[in-house]
Amino acid sequence: HIFYQMLAGLSDEERTRLCLDGFNVSNLNYLKNGDIRQDEQEDAARFQAWKACLGILGIPFIDVVRVLASVLLLGNISFVESNNQSMEVEINGEAELNSIANLLGVSTQALFR
């Protein structure tokens, strides 16, 4: 449920920082087949409560949501066989791969490997 709550509760600035602009429960592969009839106001309120709890525990909010956003974006990446005869794969979702690498602080090449 945290993914639905996160999408409902993030501010526009947080969405931008987490590379989630333009994404919603309908176009994120990990969520679009779930129950998308969520109560967004309730989800947003629960997310804010969860965010406050992280602060009380001393856990950096942005560090946690960067990982959660990365997981969501990973669901929109797919691998396809390369057109050449080698056993290599190509990726569909290069923008998402770049965003994930940025969120996790690793190079795109290292993440792809």
SERO-4910 file (N, C-alpha, C, O; in steps of 0.05 Angstrom, whole numbers):
BEGIN
 pado doro    nc1    nc2    nc3   cac1   cac2   cac3    cc1    cc2    cc3    oc1    oc2    oc3
  His    A     16    -24      0      0      0      0     17     25      0      7     47     -8
  Ile    A     42     23      8     58     47     10     62     61    -17     65     85    -18
  Phe    A     62     45    -38     66     57    -65     42     75    -72     46     97    -82
  Tyr    A     18     65    -67     -6     81    -73     -6    106    -55    -13    127    -64
  Gln    A      0    102    -30      1    124    -11     22    145    -19     17    169    -17
  Met    A     45    135    -28     66    153    -36     57    170    -59     62    195    -60
  Leu    A     45    158    -79     37    173   -102     15    193    -95     14    215   -107
  Ala    A     -2    187    -76    -23    205    -68    -12    228    -50    -23    250    -50
  Gly    A     10    222    -35     19    241    -15     43    258    -22     49    277     -8
  Leu    A     57    251    -43     81    267    -50     73    295    -61     53    298    -75
  Ser    A     88    314    -53     84    341    -65     95    342    -93    109    323   -101
  Asp    A     88    362   -109     98    365   -136    128    366   -136    142    355   -153
  Glu    A    140    380   -117    169    383   -115    182    355   -109    202    349   -121
  Glu    A    169    340    -91    180    314    -84    178    295   -109    196    279   -114
  Arg    A    155    296   -123    152    280   -147    174    286   -167    186    268   -179
  Thr    A    180    312   -171    201    319   -189    228    309   -180    243    298   -196
  Arg    A    234    312   -155    259    303   -144    263    273   -146    285    263   -148
  Leu    A    240    258   -145    240    229   -147    236    218   -175    232    194   -178
  Cys    A    236    236   -195    233    228   -223    206    215   -228    203    197   -245
  Leu    A    185    223   -213    159    211   -216    139    229   -230    115    223   -230
  Asp    A    148    251   -241    130    269   -256    118    253   -279    132    239   -293
  Gly    A     92    256   -282     79    243   -304     71    214   -299     58    201   -315
  Phe    A     79    204   -276     72    176   -270     48    176   -250     46    193   -233
  Asn    A     32    155   -253      9    151   -234      3    121   -233     17    105   -245
  Val    A    -17    114   -218    -23     85   -214    -31     72   -240    -29     47   -242
  Ser    A    -39     87   -260    -48     76   -285    -25     70   -305    -28     53   -323
  Asn    A     -2     83   -301     20     78   -320     45     68   -307     67     68   -319
  Leu    A     43     58   -282     65     45   -269     58     15   -268     39      6   -256
  Asn    A     75     -1   -282     68    -29   -285     63    -45   -260     46    -62   -259
  Tyr    A     77    -38   -238     74    -52   -213     47    -46   -200     38    -60   -182
  Leu    A     34    -24   -208     10    -15   -195    -15    -17   -212    -38    -19   -202
  Lys    A    -12    -16   -238    -36    -13   -255    -55    -36   -255    -78    -33   -263
  Asn    A    -46    -59   -247    -64    -82   -245    -75    -86   -218    -90   -105   -213
  Gly    A    -68    -69   -199    -78    -71   -172   -105    -56   -169   -117    -48   -189
  Asp    A   -113    -51   -145   -137    -37   -139   -132     -7   -142   -121      5   -123
  Ile    A   -139      4   -164   -133     33   -169   -157     51   -160   -157     75   -165
  Arg    A   -176     39   -146   -199     55   -136   -193     63   -107   -211     63    -90
  Gln    A   -169     71   -102   -160     79    -75   -173    106    -68   -179    122    -86
  Asp    A   -176    110    -42   -184    136    -32   -159    153    -30   -144    150    -11
  Glu    A   -155    171    -49   -130    186    -50   -126    204    -26   -103    207    -17
  Gln    A   -147    215    -16   -144    233      8   -135    216     32   -118    225     47
  Glu    A   -147    193     35   -139    176     58   -110    166     54    -95    166     73
  Asp    A   -104    158     29    -76    150     24    -56    172     29    -35    167     41
  Ala    A    -63    196     21    -45    219     25    -41    224     55    -19    230     64
  Ala    A    -63    222     70    -62    226     99    -44    205    113    -28    211    130
  Arg    A    -48    180    104    -32    158    115     -2    162    108     15    156    124
  Phe    A      3    171     84     30    176     76     43    198     93     66    195    101
  Gln    A     29    219     98     39    241    115     45    230    144     65    238    156
  Ala    A     27    213    154     32    201    180     57    184    180     73    185    199
  Trp    A     60    168    159     84    151    156    109    168    154    130    161    166
  Lys    A    107    190    139    130    208    136    138    220    163    162    222    170
  Ala    A    118    227    179    123    238    206    136    217    224    154    223    239
  Cys    A    127    192    222    139    170    238    169    166    230    185    161    248
  Leu    A    175    168    205    203    166    197    220    187    211    242    182    221
  Gly    A    209    212    211    223    234    225    228    228    254    249    234    265
  Ile    A    207    218    268    209    212    296    231    191    301    246    192    320
  Leu    A    233    171    283    253    150    285    281    159    276    300    144    279
  Gly    A    282    183    264    308    192    254    317    180    228    340    180    221
  Ile    A    298    170    213    304    158    187    299    179    165    277    190    164
  Pro    A    319    184    149    316    205    128    295    198    108    298    178     93
  Phe    A    274    213    107    251    209     89    260    205     60    253    186     46
  Ile    A    277    224     50    284    224     22    299    199     15    297    189     -8
  Asp    A    315    188     33    330    164     27    311    140     23    316    123      5
  Val    A    291    138     39    272    116     37    255    119     11    252     99     -3
  Val    A    245    143      5    228    146    -18    244    144    -44    232    137    -65
  Arg    A    270    150    -43    286    146    -68    286    117    -75    284    110    -98
  Val    A    289     99    -55    288     70    -60    261     62    -70    259     46    -89
  Leu    A    240     71    -57    213     64    -65    207     73    -94    195     58   -109
  Ala    A    215     98   -100    211    108   -128    227     91   -148    217     86   -170
  Ser    A    251     83   -140    267     66   -158    253     40   -164    253     30   -186
  Val    A    242     28   -143    227      3   -147    204      6   -166    200    -10   -184
  Leu    A    189     28   -163    166     33   -181    176     36   -210    164     25   -228
  Leu    A    197     51   -213    207     56   -240    219     31   -252    218     27   -277
  Leu    A    231     14   -236    242    -12   -246    220    -28   -260    226    -43   -279
  Gly    A    196    -26   -250    174    -41   -262    167    -33   -290    154    -47   -305
  Asn    A    176     -9   -298    170      1   -325    194     -4   -345    193      6   -367
  Ile    A    213    -19   -336    236    -27   -353    231    -55   -363    224    -73   -347
  Ser    A    237    -60   -388    236    -87   -398    261    -92   -415    273    -73   -426
  Phe    A    268   -116   -418    291   -124   -433    283   -140   -457    264   -156   -456
  Val    A    296   -134   -480    290   -148   -505    316   -158   -517    337   -147   -512
  Glu    A    314   -179   -532    338   -190   -545    349   -170   -565    334   -157   -579
  Ser    A    375   -168   -566    388   -151   -584    384   -161   -613    381   -185   -617
  Asn    A    385   -143   -632    382   -151   -660    406   -166   -671    403   -180   -691
  Asn    A    429   -163   -658    452   -177   -668    452   -206   -657    435   -212   -641
  Gln    A    470   -222   -665    470   -251   -658    482   -256   -631    481   -279   -622
  Ser    A    492   -236   -617    504   -241   -591    481   -246   -571    457   -242   -577
  Met    A    488   -254   -547    468   -260   -526    462   -235   -510    453   -237   -487
  Glu    A    466   -212   -521    462   -187   -507    432   -180   -507    417   -189   -524
  Val    A    424   -163   -489    397   -152   -488    398   -122   -491    418   -109   -485
  Glu    A    376   -111   -500    372    -83   -500    350    -76   -481    335    -94   -471
  Ile    A    347    -51   -475    328    -43   -454    306    -25   -467    312     -8   -483
  Asn    A    282    -29   -458    260    -11   -464    255      4   -437    249     -9   -417
  Gly    A    257     30   -438    254     46   -414    280     59   -406    287     60   -382
  Glu    A    295     69   -425    321     81   -419    318    105   -401    336    110   -384
  Ala    A    297    121   -405    293    144   -387    290    135   -358    301    147   -340
  Glu    A    274    114   -354    270    103   -327    296     93   -316    302     97   -292
  Leu    A    312     79   -333    338     69   -323    356     92   -314    369     90   -293
  Asn    A    357    113   -330    373    136   -322    363    149   -296    379    157   -279
  Ser    A    337    150   -293    325    161   -268    332    144   -244    340    155   -223
  Ile    A    330    118   -247    336    100   -225    365    102   -217    372    104   -194
  Ala    A    383    102   -237    412    105   -232    417    131   -216    432    131   -197
  Asn    A    404    152   -225    407    178   -211    397    176   -182    410    186   -164
  Leu    A    374    164   -178    362    162   -151    380    146   -133    382    152   -109
  Leu    A    392    124   -144    408    106   -127    437    114   -125    452    103   -110
  Gly    A    445    134   -141    472    144   -140    493    125   -153    515    123   -144
  Val    A    484    111   -174    502     94   -189    502    102   -218    484    116   -227
  Ser    A    521     92   -233    521     99   -262    500     82   -276    494     60   -268
  Thr    A    490     93   -298    471     78   -314    482     52   -324    468     32   -325
  Gln    A    507     53   -332    520     28   -343    522      7   -321    517    -16   -327
  Ala    A    529     14   -297    532     -5   -275    504    -17   -269    502    -41   -264
  Leu    A    484      0   -269    457    -10   -263    447    -29   -285    435    -49   -279
  Phe    A    453    -23   -310    445    -39   -332    458    -67   -330    446    -88   -335
  Arg    A    484    -67   -323    498    -93   -321    486   -109   -299    495   -131   -293
***
